[in-house]
Amino acid sequence: MQADKSDVLKRLNYIDGHLNGIRKMIEEDKYCVDVLRQTYAVRKAIEKLEALILEKHLQHCVPEGIKSGSEQGIIDELIQLYNLAGNR
């Protein structure tokens, strides 16, 4: 799982760099459309981060939870995530 953690941290650093860039653009009164392009890039980067974390959760945590007898808890968590993602 260390490589997975490394991937997540790389994505977070990328997002952090973009956010700092957006902050600088705002401070420098850059053109709104250019700022918005960067905010869209951050949104996409966060979506990719979420997908990576969810994939690893489904591959590792969910099977372990089911094996340990926590099926209903796992299902409830997944339903919560689904609802938080705005899919309902």
N, C-alpha and C positions, 0 to 999 in steps of 0.2 A: 504493500500500500504506500510505501515511501515515494515511489515514482508518481503515484496519483496525487499525493500531497504536494509534490514539487510542481506538477501541472497546475494545480489549483492556485498555488502561491504565485506562479508566473502570470496567470490570468489576473489575479488581484493586483499585482504590480503594474500590469498593463492598464487596468482600469484606473488605478490610482494616478498613473502618469497622465492619462487623458483628463481626469478630473482636475488635476493641477494645471494642465494646459488650458482648460475651459476657464478656470478661475483667473488665470493670467490674461486671457482674451477679454474677459469682462472688465478687468482692471484697466486694460488698455483700450477699452471702448471699440473693440473690433466689430466688424460688420455682423449683424444679427444672424444672417443666413450661415455664415461661416461658423458661428458659435453653435447654431442648431445642428449643423452637420456633425460637429464633434459630440453633441449630446446624443445624437442618434447612434454614433459609433459606440458610445459608452453603453447605451441600452442594449445593443446587439452583443457587446462583450459580456454584459451581465447575463443575458440569455444563454450564451455559450457556457458561462461559468455554472449557471443553474443546471443546465443539461448534463454537464460533466459530473457534478455532485450527485444529481439524481441517478444517473446511470450507475455510478459506483455504489450508491445506496441500494439500488435494485439488484445489483450483482452480488453484493456482499452482506449487507445488513439485513435485508429482507429474508433471504434464505436462512441466515443464522437465527433470526427471530422466529421464523416458522418452525425450525428444528427444535428450538427451545420451548415451544408450546405457546408462543405469544401471538398466534395468528390474528386474533381480533384486534389487539393493540396495533399490529402492523397495518391491518386493513384500515383502521380508524385514522392512523397517521397519513396513509396514502390518500384517503378521502379528504382530509384537512388540506394537504398539499394541493390536491386537484382544485379544491374550492378557492384556496388562496391565489392560485394561478389565474383565476378568473374564468375558468372553464365551465362554470355553472351559473 
